[in-house]
Structures are given as C-alpha cells and as structure tokens.
Amino acid sequence: MFIKDNLQRLKETHHNNHHHLKNIYMKILQFLFLFLPIFAFSQSTERISAHLFDLPEGVSLVEFTADINKLNAIYEKNGLGKDRYKIYSVKEDDEAENYRLLWISTWESDDEYESAHSEEIQRMFEDYFAPKYQEILDNEIYRKVFLVE
C-alpha cells in the first residue's frame, strides 16, 4: 500500500508539474504571438521629410539648389552636419510630367527635427524661402515617413 500510494502521488506530481510547465509554455507563446509582431514591424524614430515637386516657371534648378544650400549652411553652422537637405531629379528622358524633383531631409527623430529648426532657420524659411517658393510649397506632395525595421 505504501509503495502504491507513493507511486500514485509521484504520478500526480509529475502530471501537475507537466501541466504547469505546459501552461507556462502556452503563456510564453501567447505573449510572443501578440507582441512580437508589434516589435518586428514597429517603426523606428528615424524620419525622412520628402517633398515631391516641380520648379515654377522662371526658377532654375541651380537657383533652387543655391537657396537650399543656404539652409544647409545654417544647419552645418549649428552643428547638425552638411547637406541636411538634398535634391534629387528624375533623368532628363524620364516620361514623368509632374513631380520630377525630390527634396529630402533625414533626421534621427522628430525631436532632432524640431530642435534643428532653430529661430534662424525659421526666420530664413519664413522671410526668404517660403515667399520665393510659395508655388512649390502649395503644389508639392509632402510626406513625413519613418523607417520600418
């Protein structure tokens, strides 16, 4: 009787431990299935500001690039690196009729973007750039996009 009772208790303990381990395992799996996709497809804080646009009549790419470089010079002076703004163009023979130019800037985060737009940048943009290029700003396609990791 003693051996039979102890064997029975041992089986129950083993069964309970096995059941307990199985429950823990299932909870871990549930956690992974619920939260892993969030982490796997979450967005980083790196952002790009992208402007697709065309130049207005009478404004050359050389002139626009020179004005962009004035803004870049302020960023560089403020310790934010060279060429924060970059301009790209489709090839001359590209069939696209509209939005042939791309003006981008890359930032580590929204916080860096906000802090980079100092009073000096704001003043230059509001007093000089925006009035001169209002047609671009009114007709561009603008997107703030984040790196998906």
C-alpha positions in Angstrom: 0.0 0.0 0.0 2.8 2.4 0.9 4.5 1.9 -2.4 1.3 2.2 -4.4 0.3 5.4 -2.6 3.7 7.0 -3.2 3.7 6.0 -6.8 0.3 7.5 -7.3 1.5 10.8 -5.6 4.6 10.8 -7.8 2.4 10.4 -10.9 0.1 13.2 -9.8 3.1 15.5 -9.0 4.6 14.7 -12.4 1.3 15.2 -14.1 0.8 18.5 -12.2 4.4 19.7 -13.0 3.9 18.7 -16.6 0.6 20.6 -16.7 2.2 23.6 -15.0 5.1 23.7 -17.5 2.7 23.4 -20.4 0.7 26.4 -19.1 3.9 28.5 -18.8 4.9 27.4 -22.3 1.5 28.4 -23.7 1.6 31.8 -21.9 5.1 32.5 -23.5 3.7 31.5 -26.9 0.7 33.8 -26.5 3.0 36.7 -25.5 5.2 36.1 -28.5 2.3 35.9 -30.9 0.7 39.0 -29.5 3.7 41.3 -29.1 6.4 40.0 -31.4 4.6 41.4 -34.5 4.5 44.8 -32.8 8.2 44.8 -32.2 9.1 43.2 -35.6 7.1 45.7 -37.6 7.4 48.7 -35.4 8.7 52.0 -36.7 12.0 53.4 -35.7 12.3 57.0 -34.8 14.3 57.8 -37.9 12.3 60.1 -40.2 12.6 61.5 -43.6 10.8 64.6 -44.8 10.1 64.1 -48.5 8.8 66.8 -50.9 7.9 65.8 -54.5 7.7 69.0 -56.6 8.3 70.9 -59.8 10.1 74.2 -60.2 7.9 77.2 -61.0 8.4 79.0 -64.3 11.5 81.2 -64.3 13.3 79.3 -61.4 16.3 77.2 -62.4 17.5 74.1 -60.6 20.8 75.9 -60.0 19.0 78.8 -58.2 16.8 76.5 -56.1 19.8 74.4 -55.1 21.7 77.5 -54.1 18.8 78.5 -51.8 18.7 75.0 -50.3 22.4 75.3 -49.7 21.8 78.5 -47.7 19.6 76.5 -45.4 22.1 73.7 -45.3 24.8 76.2 -44.3 22.8 77.2 -41.2 22.3 73.5 -40.2 26.1 73.0 -40.6 26.9 76.1 -38.6 24.6 74.9 -35.8 26.5 71.5 -35.7 23.8 69.4 -37.5 26.1 68.2 -40.3 26.4 69.0 -44.0 23.7 68.7 -46.6 20.7 68.0 -44.4 18.6 68.9 -47.4 19.2 67.0 -50.6 17.7 67.4 -54.1 17.1 64.5 -56.5 15.7 64.6 -60.0 14.4 62.1 -62.5 16.5 61.6 -65.6 16.1 64.1 -68.4 14.4 61.5 -70.6 12.1 60.2 -67.9 8.4 60.3 -69.0 7.1 61.7 -65.8 5.5 65.0 -66.5 4.9 66.1 -62.9 6.8 65.8 -59.6 10.1 65.4 -61.3 12.1 66.6 -58.3 12.6 65.3 -54.8 13.8 67.3 -51.8 14.5 65.2 -48.7 16.0 65.5 -45.3 16.8 62.7 -42.9 16.6 63.1 -39.1 17.3 60.7 -36.2 13.9 61.5 -34.7 11.1 64.0 -34.6 12.9 65.6 -31.6 16.0 66.1 -33.7 13.9 67.6 -36.5 12.2 70.0 -34.1 15.4 71.1 -32.3 17.2 71.6 -35.7 14.6 74.1 -36.8 16.1 76.9 -34.9 14.9 80.5 -34.9 17.5 81.3 -37.5 16.2 78.5 -39.8 12.6 79.5 -39.2 13.4 83.2 -40.0 15.2 82.3 -43.2 12.4 80.0 -44.2 9.6 82.4 -43.4 11.2 85.6 -44.6 13.0 84.4 -47.7 12.4 80.8 -48.8 8.6 80.5 -48.4 7.7 83.7 -50.1 10.1 82.9 -53.0 9.0 79.3 -53.4 5.3 79.5 -52.3 4.2 77.9 -55.5 6.3 74.8 -54.8 5.0 74.7 -51.2 1.4 75.0 -52.4 1.7 72.2 -55.0 4.2 69.8 -53.6 3.4 66.3 -52.3 4.9 66.2 -48.8 5.3 63.2 -46.6 6.9 62.6 -43.2 7.9 58.9 -43.3 9.6 56.7 -40.7 12.0 53.8 -41.2 10.2 50.4 -40.8 12.5 47.9 -39.1 
